[in-house]
Amino acid sequence: MRVRVSEDPMHLTGVRIETNLEEHITPNIDPLKRAFDIVVSLVALILLAPLILLFAILVRIQDGGQSASRDDMRVTRIGAFIRRNSIDELPQFLNVLKGDMSIVGPRPIVKNEIQKYGDSYRFYTAVRPGLTGLWQVEGRTETTYQERVAMDVRYVQTRTFLKDVWIVLKTIPAVLASRGAV
């Protein structure tokens, strides 16, 4: 590992840590993590299916099926409740089952956020995006974007199965308390 000072503002601290990614990232899918993803997703979808259905019906009744997007200024009261309580995240368990996402990992980003990751984007792409992660349990909306990127990098570099379980266990009270929801 080499440390180099950088003038690039995309580097979080002005110090760039160069590391061999292969030291930290297993190129193959971790079978234990994948099994965990499948089991947790199946259990969550079975247990939460009535809730997902109820809110789908309420949205359809109240606003004709309009989006509950946080960027949509026309969000209804039910849409705001869904967003504030992270209920809009529940269908993402289907993406975990498909293998497009993981239960734990960096949050998915949109294309215009890639540049905010700078050189750290390679860490982001080294793992599947997750329903929850360090950002959700260590600050969420109370952090800067640079701190979020740093948390994603730290997760990728130090991830373990037990750490994933710890993050999931910390996510539950954070979601139930609507802590940091946007």
C-alpha positions in Angstrom: 0.0 0.0 0.0 1.3 3.5 -0.9 0.1 6.8 0.4 0.3 9.8 -1.9 -0.8 13.4 -1.4 -3.3 14.5 -4.0 -4.3 18.0 -5.2 -7.5 16.4 -6.6 -10.5 17.7 -4.6 -12.3 14.4 -5.2 -9.9 12.8 -2.7 -11.6 13.0 0.6 -8.7 14.1 2.8 -6.2 15.3 0.2 -4.4 12.0 0.9 -4.8 9.3 -1.6 -4.3 5.7 -0.5 -3.3 3.4 -3.3 -3.9 -0.2 -2.6 -4.1 -3.4 -4.5 -7.8 -4.1 -4.7 -7.2 -7.9 -4.9 -6.0 -7.6 -1.3 -9.5 -6.6 -0.2 -12.0 -7.9 -2.7 -12.7 -11.5 -3.5 -13.4 -11.7 -7.2 -15.8 -14.6 -6.8 -19.2 -14.3 -5.1 -19.0 -15.1 -1.5 -21.4 -18.1 -1.1 -22.2 -17.3 2.5 -23.1 -13.7 1.7 -25.2 -14.8 -1.2 -27.1 -17.4 0.9 -27.6 -14.8 3.6 -29.0 -12.4 0.9 -31.4 -15.1 -0.4 -32.7 -16.2 3.0 -33.2 -12.7 4.4 -34.9 -11.5 1.2 -37.3 -14.5 1.1 -38.2 -14.2 4.8 -38.6 -10.4 4.4 -40.8 -10.7 1.3 -43.0 -13.3 2.9 -43.4 -11.4 6.1 -43.8 -8.0 4.5 -45.9 -8.9 1.5 -49.2 -7.8 3.2 -47.6 -4.5 4.1 -46.3 -4.0 0.6 -49.7 -4.8 -0.9 -51.5 -2.6 1.6 -49.4 0.5 0.7 -49.6 -0.3 -3.0 -53.4 -0.2 -2.7 -53.3 3.0 -0.6 -51.1 4.8 -3.1 -53.4 3.7 -5.9 -56.5 4.9 -4.1 -55.0 8.2 -2.9 -53.1 9.5 -5.8 -53.8 7.3 -8.8 -50.5 5.5 -8.5 -48.3 8.6 -8.6 -44.6 8.1 -7.5 -43.6 8.4 -3.9 -40.2 9.8 -5.1 -38.5 12.0 -2.7 -37.7 14.4 -5.6 -41.3 14.7 -6.6 -42.8 17.9 -5.1 -46.3 16.4 -5.6 -45.7 13.6 -3.0 -48.9 12.9 -1.2 -49.2 12.3 2.6 -49.1 8.6 2.1 -46.1 8.9 -0.2 -44.3 11.0 2.4 -45.1 8.4 5.0 -43.8 5.6 2.8 -40.6 7.5 2.1 -40.0 8.6 5.7 -40.4 5.1 6.9 -38.3 3.5 4.1 -41.3 1.4 3.0 -40.4 2.3 -0.6 -37.3 0.2 -0.2 -39.2 -3.1 0.5 -39.6 -4.1 -3.2 -35.8 -4.0 -3.4 -35.7 -7.4 -1.8 -36.7 -8.7 -5.3 -33.5 -7.2 -6.7 -31.5 -9.0 -4.0 -33.2 -12.3 -4.9 -32.3 -11.7 -8.5 -28.6 -11.1 -7.5 -28.6 -7.4 -8.7 -28.2 -6.2 -5.2 -27.1 -7.5 -1.8 -28.7 -6.9 1.6 -25.5 -5.1 2.7 -23.3 -2.9 0.5 -22.9 0.6 -0.7 -26.3 2.3 -1.5 -27.1 2.3 -5.2 -26.2 5.5 -7.0 -27.4 7.2 -10.1 -25.2 8.0 -13.1 -24.5 11.7 -12.1 -23.2 10.6 -8.7 -20.3 8.6 -10.2 -18.1 11.6 -10.5 -18.5 12.3 -6.8 -16.8 9.0 -6.1 -13.6 9.9 -8.0 -11.0 7.2 -7.9 -13.1 5.5 -5.1 -15.7 4.5 -7.7 -13.7 1.3 -8.3 -14.4 0.3 -4.7 -18.1 1.0 -5.2 -18.2 -1.3 -8.3 -16.3 -4.1 -6.7 -19.4 -5.2 -4.8 -23.1 -5.3 -5.3 -25.1 -2.3 -4.1 -27.0 -2.9 -0.9 -30.3 -2.2 0.7 -28.4 -1.1 3.8 -24.8 -0.3 4.6 -22.5 1.7 6.8 -24.1 5.0 5.6 -27.5 4.0 6.8 -26.4 3.0 10.3 -23.7 5.6 10.8 -25.3 8.8 9.8 -27.5 8.6 6.7 -28.6 12.2 6.0 -26.5 13.7 8.7 -23.3 13.0 6.7 -21.7 14.7 3.8 -21.4 13.0 0.5 -17.6 12.7 0.9 -18.2 10.9 4.3 -20.7 8.6 2.5 -18.0 7.7 -0.1 -15.5 7.1 2.6 -17.9 4.8 4.4 -18.5 2.8 1.2 -14.7 2.4 0.7 -14.3 1.4 4.3 -17.0 -1.2 4.0 -15.5 -2.7 0.8 -12.0 -2.9 2.4 -13.2 -4.4 5.7 -16.3 -6.4 4.8 -17.0 -9.7 6.6 -20.1 -11.8 7.1 -20.2 -10.8 10.7 -20.0 -7.2 9.8 -22.9 -7.6 7.4 -25.0 -9.2 10.2 -24.0 -6.3 12.6 -25.1 -3.7 9.9 -28.4 -5.5 9.4 -29.0 -5.6 13.2 -28.2 -1.9 13.5 -30.5 -1.1 10.4 -33.6 -2.4 12.1 -33.8 0.1 14.9 -32.7 2.9 12.6 -35.5 2.2 10.2 -38.1 1.7 12.9 -37.1 5.1 14.4 -37.1 6.7 11.0 -33.6 8.0 11.9 -32.1 10.0 9.1 -34.8 9.3 6.6 -35.3 11.7 3.8 
